[in-house]
């Protein structure tokens, strides 16, 4: 019997049913929400930070938000896929929120509170990963820099 090792096996990446049915990224609720916010508030320049394509620790999230904060002029849009956020340590974060979504929003808002105010946020309270959250971030926040 001869053993043969195959280095690469060609395969087609499987798409989720949600992604398969998604005709265009512009049809996502978050894209529409961002576009509406820009139009309704007559915003010319908005900085965006989207955490969606890889796992991100709380420390990495903090670092990315801090960097985005420095580059934003007046508005900052933050979209986070809550299923990709984790902690390497037993992080204690004092919060009055009772669910994970609002704790995440509170965490982000506290990081920006010295320069920004949270003007709008959106979550899907019944989301358990079935609303496409492994494809796009459901938790979104809009921040405005203090005048």
RASULVEN-V977403 format. One record per helix or strand. SS is the DSSP state (H for helix, E for strand). FROM is the first residue (numbers start at 1). TO is the last residue. If there is no record, write none. Layout:
<<SS	FROM	TO> <SS	FROM	TO>>
This chain:
<<H	17	21> <H	25	27> <H	29	40> <E	46	51> <E	56	57> <H	58	71> <E	75	80> <H	82	84> <E	85	86> <H	100	112> <E	116	122> <E	139	145>>
